[in-house]
Amino acid sequence: MNSKKGKKVHLEIILFFIVSIYCLLAPNRETCMDDTWISSIVGLSGSVKLFSVKLFLLAPLWWGILCYILLRLANPYLKEHGVKLQINNRIYKALIKIFTIAFLIALIYWSCGFTLYVVFPPMPFLVGYYIMNHRIILGISWCIEAILIYVSFET
């Protein structure tokens, strides 16, 4: 009997709930400038910063974590039907891991810049400005990163 496996709580589920709670409690577009309990604690500019962290970092990250969890849940079903998500070739796996890590660092770097309403180089300003105005691109990028992490790091 393997009773330990049934009681294991996965880190991504805990992270998903923490990010979900933050996204629910953080100020939204209407309340980030109002005199709410968050702005009275941290000041008005702090409330705007909490809103930008939610908008450009944690909301897209929420989609990426959700995508990763769904991949983990769908993997047994996909294996049953002959679909294999992992790569066995060592060279391709190493290249995908390198790309995955580089893309993760870039996403964190640019998301942190967007929370400050700045476009960090080497991204061209107009591209960064377009992404800040179309945040779905950032969410899709985090979903792509989740797929890359799953494909390259899951065994």
C-alpha positions in Angstrom: 0.0 0.0 0.0 1.2 3.4 -0.9 -0.7 5.7 1.5 1.8 8.5 1.2 1.0 9.1 -2.4 -2.7 9.7 -1.7 -2.0 12.3 1.0 0.5 14.3 -1.1 -0.5 17.9 -1.7 1.0 19.3 -4.9 2.8 22.6 -4.8 1.1 23.9 -7.9 -2.3 23.5 -6.3 -1.2 25.5 -3.2 0.3 28.1 -5.5 -2.9 28.2 -7.5 -5.0 28.9 -4.5 -2.6 31.6 -3.2 -2.6 33.4 -6.5 -6.4 33.0 -6.8 -7.0 34.5 -3.3 -4.7 37.4 -4.2 -6.5 38.0 -7.5 -9.8 38.1 -5.6 -8.6 40.4 -2.8 -6.4 42.7 -4.8 -8.0 46.0 -6.0 -9.7 46.0 -9.4 -10.0 48.7 -11.9 -12.8 50.5 -10.1 -11.4 50.2 -6.6 -7.7 50.8 -7.1 -8.3 54.6 -6.9 -11.0 54.5 -4.3 -10.5 54.8 -0.6 -10.7 51.1 0.2 -9.3 49.2 3.1 -6.2 48.3 1.0 -5.5 51.9 0.1 -6.0 53.0 3.7 -3.4 50.5 4.8 -0.7 50.9 2.1 -1.6 54.4 0.7 -3.2 55.2 -2.6 -0.1 54.6 -4.7 0.4 51.2 -3.0 -3.2 50.3 -4.0 -2.4 51.1 -7.7 0.8 49.0 -7.4 -1.2 46.1 -6.0 -3.6 46.4 -9.0 -0.7 46.4 -11.5 0.8 43.3 -9.9 -2.5 41.6 -10.2 -3.0 42.8 -13.7 0.4 42.1 -15.3 1.9 39.3 -13.1 -0.5 37.3 -11.0 -3.5 37.1 -13.3 -1.5 35.8 -16.3 0.4 33.5 -13.9 -3.0 32.2 -12.7 -3.7 31.1 -16.3 -0.3 29.4 -16.6 -0.8 27.5 -13.3 -4.3 26.4 -14.4 -3.0 25.2 -17.7 -0.3 23.2 -15.9 -2.8 21.6 -13.5 -5.1 20.7 -16.4 -2.2 19.1 -18.2 -1.4 17.0 -15.1 -5.0 15.9 -14.8 -5.4 15.1 -18.5 -2.1 13.2 -18.9 -3.4 9.8 -17.6 -6.4 10.2 -20.0 -4.1 11.1 -22.9 -1.7 8.2 -22.1 -4.7 5.9 -22.2 -5.5 7.0 -25.7 -1.9 6.8 -26.9 -1.0 10.5 -26.8 2.4 11.1 -25.2 3.4 14.6 -24.1 7.0 13.9 -22.9 10.0 13.9 -25.2 12.5 11.0 -24.9 15.3 12.3 -27.2 18.0 13.6 -24.8 19.2 16.3 -27.1 15.7 17.7 -27.8 14.8 17.5 -24.2 18.0 19.4 -23.2 17.3 22.1 -25.8 13.7 22.4 -24.7 14.8 22.7 -21.1 17.2 25.5 -22.0 14.5 27.3 -24.0 12.0 26.8 -21.2 14.3 28.3 -18.6 15.2 31.2 -20.8 11.5 31.9 -21.7 10.6 31.7 -18.0 13.3 34.3 -17.1 12.1 36.5 -19.9 8.5 36.3 -18.8 9.3 37.1 -15.2 11.5 40.0 -16.3 9.0 41.5 -18.7 6.0 40.9 -16.3 7.8 42.7 -13.5 8.5 45.5 -15.9 4.9 45.7 -16.9 3.9 45.9 -13.2 6.0 49.1 -13.1 4.4 50.3 -16.3 7.8 50.1 -18.0 9.0 48.2 -21.1 12.3 46.6 -20.2 14.8 46.1 -23.0 15.5 44.2 -25.3 11.8 44.3 -26.0 10.9 47.1 -28.4 8.8 49.8 -26.7 5.9 49.5 -29.1 5.7 45.7 -28.7 5.7 46.0 -24.9 3.1 48.8 -25.0 1.0 46.6 -27.3 1.3 43.7 -24.8 0.4 45.9 -21.9 -2.8 47.0 -23.7 -3.6 43.4 -24.8 -2.9 41.4 -21.6 -4.3 38.2 -23.2 -0.9 37.9 -24.9 0.8 37.7 -21.5 -1.7 35.1 -20.3 -1.2 33.0 -23.4 2.6 33.3 -23.0 2.3 31.9 -19.4 0.1 29.1 -20.7 2.8 28.3 -23.3 5.4 28.3 -20.6 3.3 25.9 -18.5 3.1 23.5 -21.5 6.9 23.8 -22.0 7.6 23.1 -18.3 5.3 20.1 -18.4 6.8 18.7 -21.5 10.4 19.2 -20.5 10.4 18.6 -16.8 7.7 16.1 -16.0 8.8 12.5 -16.1 
